[in-house]
Amino acid sequence: MTTKLVIGMDGEGSGDRALNFATDLANRIGDCELLVAYVIEWSPYSFQTAEENAQRHKRREEEISTAMERVVEPAVEALKKNGMKASGIVKHGDVAHTLNSICEQAGGHQIIVCRSSEGGLTKRIFGSSTANLVMSATVPVTVIG
Amino acid sequence: MKFLNKALLTAVATSSALPAYAQEAMTLDEKVNSIFAQFTGPFVSLIFAPLPGTSFPWIVLWLVVAASIFTIYFSFVQLRFFGHAVSLVKGDYADPDDAGEVSHFQALATALSGTVGLGNIAGVAVAVGIGGPGATFWMILAGLLGMASKFTECTLGVKYRNEYPDGTVSGGPMYYISKGFKERGLPGGGALAILFSVFCILGALGGGNMFQANQAHAQIAGIVGDYPGWITGLVFAAVVFAVIVGGIKSIANVTEKVVPFMGILYVGAALVILVVNYDKIGWAFGQIFAGAFTGLGVAGGFVGALIQGFKRAAFSNEAGVGSAAIAHSAVRTKEPITEGFVSLLEPLIDTVVICTMTALVITISGQLLIDADTGLYMLDGSAIATVDGNSGVALTSAAFGASIGWFPYVLAIAVVLFAFSTMISWSYYGLKSWTYLFGEGKASELTFKIIFCIFIVIGAAASLGPVIDFSDAAIFAMAVVNITALYFLMSIVREELRSYSERLRSGEIKKFAH
């Protein structure tokens, strides 16, 4: 049976550590598929101007394409070079909730993420995305320090 | 106009001679006011012409009849689909794969930021100040009926919007009028769409701009003392210019985030005042009901109360006007009618909840003077006499201040932010109409944006009467064209409603598990 691992990227250098860990783990497991996921933080309850709304679809496509080009595709290429079966996905939403949904939909067995880069007031009020993921995920989560 | 700009620039340049130009500025305000009233007078008279042999403006009847017809035609859609509308806003029916697109909540919030504002604060005060508490009853009724008008226009707004190859969208009455009429083989769609666009530009410059600037100045002057209105106008114009021309989105972003909190604060403060004065709430509702049918001494009796209630409700929630259809058309949905359901919450929140709060606070504050012997309201000219002679936003401010001493300061900030937010929204509505008429393009857009900013200065400098009259006339003129078109296109909405209802009942349309 193929083991599916979901790697949550944050678009920063720390994502590479998650990638390296996942590669190492996949090599140990053997039959493994890797799914590189990048979630663009977004809330359907935020406030926007009429002009922003009119351009939202265009912006969304641009955001997805930029994230794919800069974060996901290089990661997938790197994994493939190392002989891994890998694919990528970009979605909008709450990071913790969406990563878990991606994993569930892909039939993933584990989520690998790096320690959250958030800080300050946001972290104090809402908790970090990583902490929220650990608390709410329906599959095992590995957090790389 | 040339004279105005030259005079303003001269006044700013010679700031060292403050007393001399202050005197000149007062004269300037009066001149602006006089010229403005002269130009807009005939247009205002036409829109507010009374029905023959009565004092009842035909336009008010036009709006109420339309809202009543839509309510009956769609079998009280505002009641039957109220729960479903709430579910849609909550995102129960939102496809998770559409995350990142404009949600129903965002489209509603954006439309509300264009409607909730001075109409709820100053407009209600004008209605209650002239029509008495009884105007509130008619305002609520107009709000409830207006939900059906909003449903009709916003469904069409999404259905017939333009989606461009780059992913941007443009929608609104001008698009559904031209496309809908063509689809149904009806003549005159192009001409009506052009007429609507012209009135929408006037509405954007009037109610969406000058009225906002005017009342924001009145509020600030009430706090810091009287000073020439054009100064407020110039400051507002500079900030709006920075956002809509300079593209400084951070200002708009901050406003869009702060305005909802100011709205919640406003309603919260009104609730606190009502709770503290709970013993007067029953009396206040008694005044509202009695005033609705007897007038309680206001000018024009109960008809006066009715006219004021309907007028202010229409100006506040814009149901039937067509502006909301422009804002709502950006939502991402495969079912245009879902945005119609969501939009019907707008008049409910705007008029039935927020306007009623304002009216209740004014009524129980004791700012409106009552003759102790007769129990009727005392008149000062055609308006009800108030404790300090206040009217408009100053009356609302005094009413809140009577219970919460520091609230006028918060209200001043709220008014400025509401005014700013409404201006940004209406600059977009006006721009869409402008580009519909003159085509997309940087030069065309810049021309409108500069005109919009100039009108901010004029609005702040002119006195309340001519500005309110012109604001009303321009907004209602939009409704004349829009509602005419809605009568021809409402069968399309009914077909959408029938199809959607069947699929909802059969379970074909399901909630998504989130």
Interface residues (C-beta under 8 A of the other chain):
Chain A: I40 W42 P44 Y45 S46 F47 Q48 T49 A50 E51 E52 N53 A54 Q55 R56 H57 K58 R60 E61 E63 I64 K91 H92 G93 T98 S101
Chain B: G91 A94 P96 A99 G100 E101 V102 S103 F105 Q106 A107 A109 T110 S113 G114 D166 G167 T168 V169 S170 K249 A252 N253 E256 K257 V259 P260 I326 A327 A330 V331 R332 I424 S425 Y428 Y429
